[in-house]
């Protein structure tokens, strides 16, 4: 390629710059998926994701079944009929 021919004008300089930029080796260190779908996951990744998700749901449901006090509380709810007016903050009736 005769480079002196491209240096004669501004357009040639831009063309030379683009040719040199595109002829450089491209880095292939990671996946870039701009406007194209990413590569599909491997079967091992899919199986691993399902296994980890299944283990997580097993753990949640197991603990909800065997230890419901984490959700409902540890103590029985007191009956409001046993509370006095003073405990509820109701003033005395002066009649």
ABEGO torsion letter per residue (X at the ends): XBAAAAAABAAAAAAAAAAAAAABBBBAABBBBBGBBBBBBBAAAAAAAAAAAAAAAAAAAAAAAABAAAAAEABBBBBAAABBAAAAGBBBBAX
